[in-house]
Amino acid sequence: MIRAYWFVRDMPKNYEYITNLEKRLRFLSPDPEERVVKNNPFRTARDLEAMPFPVDGLATGFEDMLKEEEKLGVLNYKVPAINDVCAQDLVTEAYQELIQRKELQPEYQRVRGVAERWGY
């Protein structure tokens, strides 16, 4: 997933691929409404670059989201701590392994620059 996050945020390099992938997936969808290819003028390389995919892959915000759902009465159980339900330590380990790989350094440096530019 970490590499997928990097790929989507590595713009404009991967813009054409992502756009064509979405078109292909829509075309193959069994839902007729999904098969309509939308030429959304707001779907730019900048929009994709700004997507909130974390460069390090760590999940954030789940506890706050679940607490809000609990307040609304949607959940009928106690909200668990994120560390109890997500293997964040494995994500951290995978991220460290990825950033140590020399062949991934150019990609990582580009995406890290994007994250610094956007602040996340």
DOBA-536303 format. One record per residue: residue number from 1; x, y, z of N, C-alpha, C, O in turn. Coordinates in steps of 0.001 Angstrom, whole numbers, always signed. Example, Ala and Ser with C-alpha at 12.3 -4.5 7.8 and 13.67 -1.06 7.14 Angstrom:
2
SITE    k      n_x      n_y      n_z     ca_x     ca_y     ca_z      c_x      c_y      c_z      o_x      o_y      o_z
SITE    1   +13190    -5690    +7800   +12300    -4500    +7800   +13200    -3300    +7800   +14236    -3319    +8465
SITE    2   +12850    -2250    +7080   +13670    -1060    +7140   +12900      +30    +7870   +13409    +1138    +8039
This chain:
120
SITE    k      n_x      n_y      n_z     ca_x     ca_y     ca_z      c_x      c_y      c_z      o_x      o_y      o_z
SITE    1     +815    -1188       +0       +0       +0       +0     +862    +1256       +0     +515    +2254     -632
SITE    2    +1974    +1205     +704    +2835    +2386     +766    +3277    +2786     -635    +3231    +3964     -989
SITE    3    +3700    +1821    -1424    +4128    +2115    -2808    +2960    +2642    -3632    +3152    +3513    -4480
SITE    4    +1759    +2133    -3401     +582    +2629    -4121     +323    +4085    -3756      -11    +4891    -4624
SITE    5     +474    +4426    -2482     +312    +5818    -2053    +1335    +6697    -2761    +1005    +7784    -3235
SITE    6    +2559    +6230    -2831    +3610    +7003    -3508    +3246    +7195    -4971    +3396    +8287    -5519
SITE    7    +2770    +6133    -5597    +2464    +6179    -7027    +1401    +7233    -7336    +1554    +8013    -8276
SITE    8     +331    +7257    -6551     -759    +8198    -6796     -300    +9634    -6570     -721   +10533    -7298
SITE    9     +538    +9861    -5595     +952   +11231    -5287    +2135   +11703    -6128    +2514   +12872    -6053
SITE   10    +2723   +10816    -6926    +3878   +11177    -7755    +3368   +11785    -9065    +3310   +11126   -10103
SITE   11    +3008   +13048    -8974    +2428   +13770   -10101    +3389   +14843   -10595    +4148   +15383    -9790
SITE   12    +3390   +15165   -11836    +2498   +14706   -12898    +2959   +13407   -13556    +2341   +12944   -14514
SITE   13    +4026   +12825   -13055    +4605   +11630   -13678    +3578   +10529   -13954    +3592    +9938   -15033
SITE   14    +2705   +10250   -13016    +1777    +9123   -13147     +347    +9537   -13480     -561    +8707   -13428
SITE   15     +136   +10797   -13818    -1212   +11302   -14068    -1921   +10546   -15199    -3053   +10095   -15026
SITE   16    -1270   +10409   -16333    -1908    +9752   -17482    -2264    +8297   -17152    -3338    +7823   -17523
SITE   17    -1372    +7593   -16462    -1642    +6201   -16105    -2864    +6101   -15195    -3756    +5289   -15441
SITE   18    -2909    +6920   -14146    -4027    +6884   -13193    -5345    +7219   -13900    -6361    +6561   -13674
SITE   19    -5320    +8227   -14741    -6524    +8629   -15472    -7014    +7502   -16383    -8208    +7205   -16414
SITE   20    -6113    +6886   -17111    -6494    +5775   -17994    -6949    +4552   -17204    -7851    +3835   -17636
SITE   21    -6333    +4311   -16058    -6746    +3199   -15201    -8183    +3395   -14738    -8983    +2460   -14770
SITE   22    -8505    +4596   -14313    -9883    +4864   -13872   -10868    +4617   -15022   -11928    +4027   -14812
SITE   23   -10528    +5060   -16217   -11409    +4848   -17382   -11609    +3357   -17640   -12730    +2908   -17877
SITE   24   -10512    +2591   -17593   -10619    +1141   -17838   -11485     +464   -16769   -12326     -378   -17085
SITE   25   -11274     +838   -15504   -12053     +228   -14423   -13532     +577   -14537   -14393     -266   -14289
SITE   26   -13824    +1812   -14909   -15227    +2213   -15096   -15856    +1411   -16235   -16982     +928   -16110
SITE   27   -15144    +1272   -17325   -15658     +551   -18487   -15982     -906   -18144   -16945    -1472   -18662
SITE   28   -15182    -1503   -17275   -15361    -2908   -16912   -16354    -3131   -15779   -16664    -4278   -15457
SITE   29   -16855    -2076   -15175   -17753    -2198   -14035   -19083    -2832   -14437   -19613    -2523   -15504
SITE   30   -19631    -3718   -13595   -20946    -4286   -13883   -22080    -3278   -13644   -23204    -3501   -14094
SITE   31   -21803    -2198   -12957   -22801    -1160   -12679   -22847     -183   -13850   -21854     +488   -14128
SITE   32   -23982      -94   -14539   -24066     +786   -15714   -23762    +2256   -15400   -23223    +2972   -16244
SITE   33   -24103    +2698   -14204   -23818    +4083   -13844   -22311    +4329   -13701   -21829    +5428   -13974
SITE   34   -21585    +3317   -13278   -20135    +3449   -13127   -19415    +3428   -14466   -18290    +3916   -14577
SITE   35   -20056    +2867   -15482   -19401    +2755   -16794   -19270    +4092   -17505   -18527    +4211   -18480
SITE   36   -19978    +5080   -17028   -19904    +6407   -17635   -18579    +7042   -17250   -18293    +7244   -16070
SITE   37   -17776    +7351   -18254   -16489    +8000   -17999   -16751    +9481   -17834   -17236   +10153   -18744
SITE   38   -16422    +9971   -16664   -16677   +11371   -16365   -15409   +12178   -16615   -14351   +11883   -16059
SITE   39   -15525   +13173   -17438   -14402   +14081   -17657   -14510   +15203   -16628   -15011   +16290   -16915
SITE   40   -14042   +14919   -15461   -14145   +15851   -14352   -13022   +16876   -14431   -11854   +16508   -14301
SITE   41   -13340   +18155   -14642   -12293   +19170   -14745   -11555   +19394   -13430   -10492   +20015   -13412
SITE   42   -12114   +18890   -12327   -11458   +19069   -11038   -10490   +17940   -10737    -9800   +17972    -9719
SITE   43   -10430   +16941   -11611    -9527   +15803   -11422    -8235   +16097   -12177    -8030   +15617   -13292
SITE   44    -7397   +16864   -11576    -6144   +17256   -12199    -4989   +16544   -11512    -5169   +15877   -10493
SITE   45    -3808   +16693   -12081    -2613   +16130   -11442    -2439   +16731   -10051    -2017   +16047    -9118
SITE   46    -2762   +17994    -9921    -2650   +18661    -8611    -3612   +18039    -7599    -3260   +17863    -6433
SITE   47    -4838   +17704    -8048    -5810   +17052    -7163    -5284   +15703    -6674    -5395   +15375    -5492
SITE   48    -4713   +14931    -7589    -4182   +13622    -7204    -2981   +13768    -6275    -2837   +13024    -5305
SITE   49    -2129   +14730    -6583     -964   +14971    -5739    -1380   +15321    -4311     -689   +14963    -3358
SITE   50    -2489   +16009    -4165    -2942   +16475    -2856    -3734   +15436    -2071    -4154   +15709     -946
SITE   51    -3944   +14259    -2636    -4713   +13244    -1921    -4007   +12907     -609    -2778   +12894     -540
SITE   52    -4791   +12640     +418    -4204   +12467    +1754    -3607   +11099    +2029    -3807   +10538    +3106
SITE   53    -2876   +10559    +1065    -2226    +9282    +1290     -902    +9523    +2014      -48   +10247    +1503
SITE   54     -721    +8937    +3182     +504    +9175    +3947    +1722    +8517    +3302    +1683    +7345    +2928
SITE   55    +2787    +9273    +3178    +4022    +8759    +2570    +4558    +7570    +3357    +5131    +6645    +2782
SITE   56    +4369    +7598    +4675    +4869    +6500    +5508    +3851    +5379    +5675    +4157    +4358    +6290
SITE   57    +2641    +5552    +5136    +1622    +4515    +5185     +867    +4383    +6492      -34    +3552    +6599
SITE   58    +1215    +5188    +7493     +578    +5042    +8798     -851    +5568    +8791    -1122    +6664    +8303
SITE   59    -1752    +4774    +9337    -3155    +5170    +9444    -3301    +6190   +10565    -2722    +6034   +11639
SITE   60    -4074    +7228   +10306    -4317    +8254   +11325    -5783    +8648   +11298    -6466    +8468   +10290
SITE   61    -6255    +9181   +12401    -7602    +9725   +12465    -8710    +8729   +12730    -9865    +9133   +12864
SITE   62    -8407    +7437   +12811    -9460    +6450   +13017   -10156    +6620   +14360   -11381    +6541   +14442
SITE   63    -9377    +6852   +15411    -9970    +6967   +16736   -10965    +8123   +16791   -12059    +7982   +17338
SITE   64   -10578    +9273   +16219   -11486   +10421   +16204   -12749   +10119   +15410   -13854   +10456   +15836
SITE   65   -12579    +9484   +14257   -13729    +9145   +13422   -14663    +8186   +14153   -15879    +8378   +14146
SITE   66   -14109    +7168   +14778   -14936    +6200   +15491   -15627    +6828   +16697   -16764    +6477   +17010
SITE   67   -14953    +7750   +17373   -15579    +8425   +18520   -16765    +9267   +18057   -17784    +9332   +18745
SITE   68   -16640    +9905   +16909   -17762   +10680   +16364   -18929    +9758   +16029   -20080   +10091   +16310
SITE   69   -18646    +8621   +15440   -19698    +7659   +15122   -20361    +7157   +16399   -21576    +6968   +16447
SITE   70   -19553    +6946   +17429   -20082    +6468   +18704   -21017    +7516   +19313   -22066    +7166   +19853
SITE   71   -20644    +8803   +19231   -21493    +9881   +19755   -22834    +9929   +19039   -23860   +10230   +19650
SITE   72   -22827    +9635   +17751   -24058    +9645   +16968   -24941    +8424   +17252   -26080    +8352   +16792
SITE   73   -24404    +7475   +18009   -25162    +6287   +18355   -25120    +5211   +17289   -25900    +4259   +17337
SITE   74   -24226    +5348   +16333   -24147    +4379   +15244   -23469    +3091   +15701   -23803    +2006   +15225
SITE   75   -22528    +3210   +16613   -21785    +2040   +17083   -22385    +1547   +18393   -22729    +2348   +19262
SITE   76   -22508     +258   +18535   -23035     -303   +19775   -21946    -1062   +20537   -22226    -2044   +21226
SITE   77   -20720     -601   +20405   -19608    -1216   +21121   -18570     -145   +21450   -18568     +943   +20875
SITE   78   -17692     -484   +22390   -16643     +447   +22799   -15622     +568   +21657   -15221     -430   +21057
SITE   79   -15220    +1782   +21379   -14262    +2032   +20298   -12869    +1584   +20750   -12352    +2065   +21758
SITE   80   -12273     +666   +20002   -10933     +194   +20386    -9853    +1202   +20000   -10042    +2016   +19097
SITE   81    -8742    +1137   +20683    -7589    +1969   +20341    -7046    +1509   +18997    -7051     +315   +18697
SITE   82    -6584    +2443   +18198    -6090    +2119   +16864    -4959    +1088   +16919    -4847     +236   +16037
SITE   83    -4130    +1169   +17950    -3020     +216   +18072    -3502    -1206   +18308    -2782    -2166   +18034
SITE   84    -4730    -1341   +18821    -5280    -2674   +19048    -5848    -3303   +17780    -5982    -4524   +17700
SITE   85    -6180    -2484   +16794    -6809    -3023   +15588    -5974    -2865   +14321    -6304    -3452   +13291
SITE   86    -4908    -2089   +14380    -4036    -1896   +13216    -2605    -2269   +13571    -2114    -1935   +14650
SITE   87    -1953    -2953   +12670     -564    -3355   +12879     +354    -2231   +12414    +1075    -2386   +11428
SITE   88     +330    -1110   +13113    +1136      +41   +12737    +2632     -274   +12785    +3411     +282   +12012
SITE   89    +3028    -1163   +13691    +4443    -1518   +13782    +4918    -2194   +12495    +6059    -1998   +12077
SITE   90    +4057    -2981   +11873    +4425    -3628   +10615    +4534    -2610    +9480    +5388    -2738    +8602
SITE   91    +3671    -1607    +9504    +3720     -550    +8497    +5014     +241    +8653    +5681     +546    +7664
SITE   92    +5363     +568    +9875    +6606    +1300   +10137    +7812     +503    +9660    +8733    +1059    +9061
SITE   93    +7805     -789    +9925    +8902    -1663    +9491    +8986    -1705    +7959   +10075    -1617    +7393
SITE   94    +7848    -1838    +7300    +7832    -1886    +5832    +8334     -568    +5253    +9107     -567    +4295
SITE   95    +7906     +543    +5823    +8334    +1864    +5354    +9852    +2013    +5483   +10509    +2499    +4563
SITE   96   +10397    +1604    +6603   +11844    +1689    +6808   +12589     +843    +5785   +13632    +1255    +5278
SITE   97   +12061     -331    +5482   +12690    -1184    +4469   +12640     -526    +3095   +13625     -563    +2359
SITE   98   +11514      +71    +2743   +11372     +714    +1440   +12323    +1893    +1264   +12955    +2034     +218
SITE   99   +12423    +2734    +2280   +13269    +3922    +2111   +14756    +3589    +2131   +15584    +4438    +1801
SITE  100   +15103    +2366    +2512   +16501    +1933    +2482   +16906    +1390    +1108   +18096    +1256     +823
SITE  101   +15933    +1080     +265   +16236     +505    -1054   +16724    +1596    -1997   +16011    +2562    -2269
SITE  102   +17937    +1433    -2488   +18563    +2441    -3349   +17769    +2703    -4629   +17681    +3846    -5075
SITE  103   +17191    +1654    -5223   +16469    +1841    -6481   +15174    +2647    -6302   +14625    +3161    -7277
SITE  104   +14686    +2758    -5054   +13468    +3520    -4798   +13740    +4957    -4363   +12803    +5737    -4195
SITE  105   +14995    +5312    -4181   +15323    +6652    -3689   +14786    +7783    -4568   +14231    +8740    -4029
SITE  106   +14925    +7717    -5899   +14380    +8817    -6711   +12869    +8996    -6525   +12382   +10118    -6383
SITE  107   +12139    +7887    -6529   +10688    +7951    -6337   +10362    +8498    -4948    +9507    +9372    -4805
SITE  108   +11043    +7983    -3934   +10793    +8428    -2565   +11085    +9923    -2411   +10314   +10640    -1773
SITE  109   +12167   +10388    -2978   +12521   +11810    -2860   +11458   +12694    -3515   +11105   +13739    -2969
SITE  110   +10946   +12287    -4673    +9887   +13063    -5337    +8646   +13135    -4465    +8081   +14209    -4261
SITE  111    +8222   +11980    -3949    +6993   +11918    -3172    +7160   +12593    -1815    +6223   +13210    -1307
SITE  112    +8325   +12481    -1240    +8582   +13166      +26    +8479   +14673     -169    +7969   +15385     +696
SITE  113    +8967   +15154    -1311    +8845   +16579    -1634    +7391   +16997    -1763    +7020   +18085    -1323
SITE  114    +6568   +16154    -2355    +5138   +16429    -2479    +4515   +16529    -1086    +3765   +17462     -800
SITE  115    +4829   +15570     -232    +4276   +15564    +1122    +4714   +16816    +1894    +3923   +17396    +2638
SITE  116    +5936   +17218    +1722    +6401   +18423    +2405    +5684   +19667    +1873    +5354   +20578    +2633
SITE  117    +5452   +19691     +577    +4761   +20825      -27    +3331   +20960     +507    +2869   +22069     +775
SITE  118    +2633   +19828     +661    +1253   +19832    +1110    +1128   +19788    +2633      +69   +20105    +3175
SITE  119    +2183   +19404    +3315    +2126   +19336    +4777    +1598   +18018    +5320    +1339   +17899    +6518
SITE  120    +1440   +17040    +4462     +999   +15701    +4903    +1391   +14670    +3872    +1114   +13483    +4049
